[in-house]
Amino acid sequence: MAKKAIKAAGSTGLSFAGLVNELLRRMEVDEDGRPVWADGLDEQEALPLTG
């Protein structure tokens, strides 16, 4: 994924950070700020505390 991102950034004339910023600017989110494409992902449960 890193190679893909670096290649995409270079081909658009952006830095890696610039590419990430542009992707985030364009990302659709729901009313809770969750990306709309993440609807099918489960929230990670908290790991049990020990000690």
mmCIF file as gemmi writes it, N, C-alpha and C atoms, coordinates in Angstrom:
data_model
loop_
_atom_site.group_PDB
_atom_site.id
_atom_site.type_symbol
_atom_site.label_atom_id
_atom_site.label_alt_id
_atom_site.label_comp_id
_atom_site.label_asym_id
_atom_site.label_entity_id
_atom_site.label_seq_id
_atom_site.pdbx_PDB_ins_code
_atom_site.Cartn_x
_atom_site.Cartn_y
_atom_site.Cartn_z
_atom_site.occupancy
_atom_site.B_iso_or_equiv
_atom_site.pdbx_formal_charge
_atom_site.auth_seq_id
_atom_site.auth_asym_id
_atom_site.pdbx_PDB_model_num
ATOM 1 N N . MET Axp A 1 ? 0.815 -1.173 0 1 0 ? 1 A 1
ATOM 2 C CA . MET Axp A 1 ? 0 0 0 1 0 ? 1 A 1
ATOM 3 C C . MET Axp A 1 ? 0.87 1.252 0 1 0 ? 1 A 1
ATOM 4 N N . ALA Axp A 2 ? 2.01 1.184 0.689 1 0 ? 2 A 1
ATOM 5 C CA . ALA Axp A 2 ? 2.891 2.35 0.73 1 0 ? 2 A 1
ATOM 6 C C . ALA Axp A 2 ? 3.406 2.698 -0.665 1 0 ? 2 A 1
ATOM 7 N N . LYS Axp A 3 ? 3.81 1.675 -1.432 1 0 ? 3 A 1
ATOM 8 C CA . LYS Axp A 3 ? 4.29 1.931 -2.797 1 0 ? 3 A 1
ATOM 9 C C . LYS Axp A 3 ? 3.198 2.57 -3.641 1 0 ? 3 A 1
ATOM 10 N N . LYS Axp A 4 ? 1.978 2.078 -3.48 1 0 ? 4 A 1
ATOM 11 C CA . LYS Axp A 4 ? 0.849 2.615 -4.245 1 0 ? 4 A 1
ATOM 12 C C . LYS Axp A 4 ? 0.621 4.089 -3.9 1 0 ? 4 A 1
ATOM 13 N N . ALA Axp A 5 ? 0.67 4.406 -2.615 1 0 ? 5 A 1
ATOM 14 C CA . ALA Axp A 5 ? 0.449 5.785 -2.172 1 0 ? 5 A 1
ATOM 15 C C . ALA Axp A 5 ? 1.554 6.708 -2.657 1 0 ? 5 A 1
ATOM 16 N N . ILE Axp A 6 ? 2.801 6.251 -2.571 1 0 ? 6 A 1
ATOM 17 C CA . ILE Axp A 6 ? 3.93 7.083 -3.008 1 0 ? 6 A 1
ATOM 18 C C . ILE Axp A 6 ? 3.867 7.317 -4.508 1 0 ? 6 A 1
ATOM 19 N N . LYS Axp A 7 ? 3.513 6.276 -5.262 1 0 ? 7 A 1
ATOM 20 C CA . LYS Axp A 7 ? 3.384 6.426 -6.717 1 0 ? 7 A 1
ATOM 21 C C . LYS Axp A 7 ? 2.244 7.388 -7.057 1 0 ? 7 A 1
ATOM 22 N N . ALA Axp A 8 ? 1.118 7.248 -6.374 1 0 ? 8 A 1
ATOM 23 C CA . ALA Axp A 8 ? -0.028 8.13 -6.618 1 0 ? 8 A 1
ATOM 24 C C . ALA Axp A 8 ? 0.331 9.579 -6.303 1 0 ? 8 A 1
ATOM 25 N N . ALA Axp A 9 ? 1.029 9.787 -5.194 1 0 ? 9 A 1
ATOM 26 C CA . ALA Axp A 9 ? 1.43 11.143 -4.828 1 0 ? 9 A 1
ATOM 27 C C . ALA Axp A 9 ? 2.347 11.733 -5.891 1 0 ? 9 A 1
ATOM 28 N N . GLY Axp A 10 ? 3.338 10.967 -6.292 1 0 ? 10 A 1
ATOM 29 C CA . GLY Axp A 10 ? 4.285 11.453 -7.294 1 0 ? 10 A 1
ATOM 30 C C . GLY Axp A 10 ? 3.626 11.766 -8.621 1 0 ? 10 A 1
ATOM 31 N N . SER Axp A 11 ? 2.658 10.942 -9.017 1 0 ? 11 A 1
ATOM 32 C CA . SER Axp A 11 ? 2.023 11.157 -10.314 1 0 ? 11 A 1
ATOM 33 C C . SER Axp A 11 ? 1.084 12.353 -10.321 1 0 ? 11 A 1
ATOM 34 N N . THR Axp A 12 ? 0.724 12.84 -9.146 1 0 ? 12 A 1
ATOM 35 C CA . THR Axp A 12 ? -0.136 14.022 -9.06 1 0 ? 12 A 1
ATOM 36 C C . THR Axp A 12 ? 0.641 15.285 -8.7 1 0 ? 12 A 1
ATOM 37 N N . GLY Axp A 13 ? 1.94 15.121 -8.452 1 0 ? 13 A 1
ATOM 38 C CA . GLY Axp A 13 ? 2.757 16.27 -8.075 1 0 ? 13 A 1
ATOM 39 C C . GLY Axp A 13 ? 2.622 16.652 -6.62 1 0 ? 13 A 1
ATOM 40 N N . LEU Axp A 14 ? 2.046 15.751 -5.825 1 0 ? 14 A 1
ATOM 41 C CA . LEU Axp A 14 ? 1.879 16.016 -4.399 1 0 ? 14 A 1
ATOM 42 C C . LEU Axp A 14 ? 2.915 15.251 -3.599 1 0 ? 14 A 1
ATOM 43 N N . SER Axp A 15 ? 3.192 15.727 -2.4 1 0 ? 15 A 1
ATOM 44 C CA . SER Axp A 15 ? 3.974 14.938 -1.459 1 0 ? 15 A 1
ATOM 45 C C . SER Axp A 15 ? 3.051 13.859 -0.895 1 0 ? 15 A 1
ATOM 46 N N . PHE Axp A 16 ? 3.615 12.915 -0.172 1 0 ? 16 A 1
ATOM 47 C CA . PHE Axp A 16 ? 2.789 11.889 0.463 1 0 ? 16 A 1
ATOM 48 C C . PHE Axp A 16 ? 1.784 12.548 1.406 1 0 ? 16 A 1
ATOM 49 N N . ALA Axp A 17 ? 2.256 13.498 2.21 1 0 ? 17 A 1
ATOM 50 C CA . ALA Axp A 17 ? 1.36 14.199 3.143 1 0 ? 17 A 1
ATOM 51 C C . ALA Axp A 17 ? 0.276 14.963 2.376 1 0 ? 17 A 1
ATOM 52 N N . GLY Axp A 18 ? 0.648 15.565 1.267 1 0 ? 18 A 1
ATOM 53 C CA . GLY Axp A 18 ? -0.332 16.284 0.458 1 0 ? 18 A 1
ATOM 54 C C . GLY Axp A 18 ? -1.395 15.352 -0.092 1 0 ? 18 A 1
ATOM 55 N N . LEU Axp A 19 ? -0.979 14.166 -0.519 1 0 ? 19 A 1
ATOM 56 C CA . LEU Axp A 19 ? -1.934 13.175 -1.007 1 0 ? 19 A 1
ATOM 57 C C . LEU Axp A 19 ? -2.893 12.758 0.095 1 0 ? 19 A 1
ATOM 58 N N . VAL Axp A 20 ? -2.359 12.464 1.273 1 0 ? 20 A 1
ATOM 59 C CA . VAL Axp A 20 ? -3.207 12.068 2.401 1 0 ? 20 A 1
ATOM 60 C C . VAL Axp A 20 ? -4.184 13.186 2.746 1 0 ? 20 A 1
ATOM 61 N N . ASN Axp A 21 ? -3.725 14.409 2.773 1 0 ? 21 A 1
ATOM 62 C CA . ASN Axp A 21 ? -4.609 15.536 3.074 1 0 ? 21 A 1
ATOM 63 C C . ASN Axp A 21 ? -5.728 15.653 2.041 1 0 ? 21 A 1
ATOM 64 N N . GLU Axp A 22 ? -5.392 15.471 0.776 1 0 ? 22 A 1
ATOM 65 C CA . GLU Axp A 22 ? -6.404 15.564 -0.278 1 0 ? 22 A 1
ATOM 66 C C . GLU Axp A 22 ? -7.403 14.422 -0.176 1 0 ? 22 A 1
ATOM 67 N N . LEU Axp A 23 ? -6.927 13.222 0.093 1 0 ? 23 A 1
ATOM 68 C CA . LEU Axp A 23 ? -7.832 12.084 0.264 1 0 ? 23 A 1
ATOM 69 C C . LEU Axp A 23 ? -8.77 12.309 1.449 1 0 ? 23 A 1
ATOM 70 N N . LEU Axp A 24 ? -8.231 12.811 2.542 1 0 ? 24 A 1
ATOM 71 C CA . LEU Axp A 24 ? -9.065 13.082 3.72 1 0 ? 24 A 1
ATOM 72 C C . LEU Axp A 24 ? -10.076 14.188 3.447 1 0 ? 24 A 1
ATOM 73 N N . ARG Axp A 25 ? -9.672 15.204 2.698 1 0 ? 25 A 1
ATOM 74 C CA . ARG Axp A 25 ? -10.577 16.3 2.365 1 0 ? 25 A 1
ATOM 75 C C . ARG Axp A 25 ? -11.762 15.791 1.552 1 0 ? 25 A 1
ATOM 76 N N . ARG Axp A 26 ? -11.507 14.82 0.68 1 0 ? 26 A 1
ATOM 77 C CA . ARG Axp A 26 ? -12.556 14.293 -0.198 1 0 ? 26 A 1
ATOM 78 C C . ARG Axp A 26 ? -13.353 13.135 0.397 1 0 ? 26 A 1
ATOM 79 N N . MET Axp A 27 ? -12.903 12.589 1.526 1 0 ? 27 A 1
ATOM 80 C CA . MET Axp A 27 ? -13.543 11.414 2.111 1 0 ? 27 A 1
ATOM 81 C C . MET Axp A 27 ? -14.911 11.767 2.698 1 0 ? 27 A 1
ATOM 82 N N . GLU Axp A 28 ? -15.927 11.01 2.282 1 0 ? 28 A 1
ATOM 83 C CA . GLU Axp A 28 ? -17.261 11.213 2.832 1 0 ? 28 A 1
ATOM 84 C C . GLU Axp A 28 ? -17.349 10.539 4.198 1 0 ? 28 A 1
ATOM 85 N N . VAL Axp A 29 ? -17.95 11.243 5.142 1 0 ? 29 A 1
ATOM 86 C CA . VAL Axp A 29 ? -18.149 10.694 6.478 1 0 ? 29 A 1
ATOM 87 C C . VAL Axp A 29 ? -19.612 10.855 6.879 1 0 ? 29 A 1
ATOM 88 N N . ASP Axp A 30 ? -20.043 9.997 7.8 1 0 ? 30 A 1
ATOM 89 C CA . ASP Axp A 30 ? -21.418 10.111 8.288 1 0 ? 30 A 1
ATOM 90 C C . ASP Axp A 30 ? -21.491 11.158 9.395 1 0 ? 30 A 1
ATOM 91 N N . GLU Axp A 31 ? -22.648 11.274 10.03 1 0 ? 31 A 1
ATOM 92 C CA . GLU Axp A 31 ? -22.85 12.306 11.049 1 0 ? 31 A 1
ATOM 93 C C . GLU Axp A 31 ? -21.963 12.117 12.274 1 0 ? 31 A 1
ATOM 94 N N . ASP Axp A 32 ? -21.417 10.91 12.452 1 0 ? 32 A 1
ATOM 95 C CA . ASP Axp A 32 ? -20.51 10.641 13.577 1 0 ? 32 A 1
ATOM 96 C C . ASP Axp A 32 ? -19.042 10.802 13.191 1 0 ? 32 A 1
ATOM 97 N N . GLY Axp A 33 ? -18.782 11.162 11.934 1 0 ? 33 A 1
ATOM 98 C CA . GLY Axp A 33 ? -17.415 11.324 11.466 1 0 ? 33 A 1
ATOM 99 C C . GLY Axp A 33 ? -16.788 10.035 10.972 1 0 ? 33 A 1
ATOM 100 N N . ARG Axp A 34 ? -17.567 8.95 10.918 1 0 ? 34 A 1
ATOM 101 C CA . ARG Axp A 34 ? -17.07 7.659 10.45 1 0 ? 34 A 1
ATOM 102 C C . ARG Axp A 34 ? -17.123 7.63 8.922 1 0 ? 34 A 1
ATOM 103 N N . PRO Axp A 35 ? -16.039 7.179 8.272 1 0 ? 35 A 1
ATOM 104 C CA . PRO Axp A 35 ? -16.073 7.095 6.815 1 0 ? 35 A 1
ATOM 105 C C . PRO Axp A 35 ? -17.243 6.228 6.355 1 0 ? 35 A 1
ATOM 106 N N . VAL Axp A 36 ? -17.937 6.664 5.312 1 0 ? 36 A 1
ATOM 107 C CA . VAL Axp A 36 ? -19.113 5.924 4.855 1 0 ? 36 A 1
ATOM 108 C C . VAL Axp A 36 ? -18.744 4.547 4.327 1 0 ? 36 A 1
ATOM 109 N N . TRP Axp A 37 ? -17.527 4.356 3.864 1 0 ? 37 A 1
ATOM 110 C CA . TRP Axp A 37 ? -17.114 3.049 3.367 1 0 ? 37 A 1
ATOM 111 C C . TRP Axp A 37 ? -16.857 2.062 4.505 1 0 ? 37 A 1
ATOM 112 N N . ALA Axp A 38 ? -16.805 2.518 5.746 1 0 ? 38 A 1
ATOM 113 C CA . ALA Axp A 38 ? -16.472 1.655 6.88 1 0 ? 38 A 1
ATOM 114 C C . ALA Axp A 38 ? -17.701 1.062 7.554 1 0 ? 38 A 1
ATOM 115 N N . ASP Axp A 39 ? -18.88 1.227 6.951 1 0 ? 39 A 1
ATOM 116 C CA . ASP Axp A 39 ? -20.099 0.731 7.574 1 0 ? 39 A 1
ATOM 117 C C . ASP Axp A 39 ? -20.045 -0.75 7.899 1 0 ? 39 A 1
ATOM 118 N N . GLY Axp A 40 ? -19.391 -1.553 7.081 1 0 ? 40 A 1
ATOM 119 C CA . GLY Axp A 40 ? -19.349 -2.99 7.306 1 0 ? 40 A 1
ATOM 120 C C . GLY Axp A 40 ? -18.284 -3.445 8.275 1 0 ? 40 A 1
ATOM 121 N N . LEU Axp A 41 ? -17.438 -2.533 8.736 1 0 ? 41 A 1
ATOM 122 C CA . LEU Axp A 41 ? -16.364 -2.916 9.652 1 0 ? 41 A 1
ATOM 123 C C . LEU Axp A 41 ? -16.862 -2.892 11.089 1 0 ? 41 A 1
ATOM 124 N N . ASP Axp A 42 ? -16.467 -3.89 11.847 1 0 ? 42 A 1
ATOM 125 C CA . ASP Axp A 42 ? -16.829 -3.944 13.261 1 0 ? 42 A 1
ATOM 126 C C . ASP Axp A 42 ? -15.846 -3.126 14.077 1 0 ? 42 A 1
ATOM 127 N N . GLU Axp A 43 ? -16.347 -2.535 15.122 1 0 ? 43 A 1
ATOM 128 C CA . GLU Axp A 43 ? -15.473 -1.815 16.04 1 0 ? 43 A 1
ATOM 129 C C . GLU Axp A 43 ? -14.636 -2.836 16.797 1 0 ? 43 A 1
ATOM 130 N N . GLN Axp A 44 ? -13.366 -2.531 17.023 1 0 ? 44 A 1
ATOM 131 C CA . GLN Axp A 44 ? -12.503 -3.435 17.762 1 0 ? 44 A 1
ATOM 132 C C . GLN Axp A 44 ? -12.887 -3.389 19.24 1 0 ? 44 A 1
ATOM 133 N N . GLU Axp A 45 ? -13.037 -4.563 19.824 1 0 ? 45 A 1
ATOM 134 C CA . GLU Axp A 45 ? -13.353 -4.62 21.244 1 0 ? 45 A 1
ATOM 135 C C . GLU Axp A 45 ? -12.089 -4.307 22.035 1 0 ? 45 A 1
ATOM 136 N N . ALA Axp A 46 ? -12.279 -3.709 23.203 1 0 ? 46 A 1
ATOM 137 C CA . ALA Axp A 46 ? -11.148 -3.399 24.061 1 0 ? 46 A 1
ATOM 138 C C . ALA Axp A 46 ? -10.527 -4.691 24.587 1 0 ? 46 A 1
ATOM 139 N N . LEU Axp A 47 ? -9.223 -4.701 24.666 1 0 ? 47 A 1
ATOM 140 C CA . LEU Axp A 47 ? -8.535 -5.864 25.215 1 0 ? 47 A 1
ATOM 141 C C . LEU Axp A 47 ? -8.668 -5.863 26.74 1 0 ? 47 A 1
ATOM 142 N N . PRO Axp A 48 ? -8.712 -7.048 27.354 1 0 ? 48 A 1
ATOM 143 C CA . PRO Axp A 48 ? -8.84 -7.091 28.804 1 0 ? 48 A 1
ATOM 144 C C . PRO Axp A 48 ? -7.584 -6.548 29.479 1 0 ? 48 A 1
ATOM 145 N N . LEU Axp A 49 ? -7.788 -5.836 30.587 1 0 ? 49 A 1
ATOM 146 C CA . LEU Axp A 49 ? -6.674 -5.302 31.357 1 0 ? 49 A 1
ATOM 147 C C . LEU Axp A 49 ? -6.158 -6.376 32.304 1 0 ? 49 A 1
ATOM 148 N N . THR Axp A 50 ? -4.857 -6.439 32.443 1 0 ? 50 A 1
ATOM 149 C CA . THR Axp A 50 ? -4.258 -7.41 33.368 1 0 ? 50 A 1
ATOM 150 C C . THR Axp A 50 ? -3.392 -6.673 34.367 1 0 ? 50 A 1
ATOM 151 N N . GLY Axp A 51 ? -3.09 -7.341 35.458 1 0 ? 51 A 1
ATOM 152 C CA . GLY Axp A 51 ? -2.145 -6.762 36.396 1 0 ? 51 A 1
ATOM 153 C C . GLY Axp A 51 ? -2.799 -6.246 37.574 1 0 ? 51 A 1
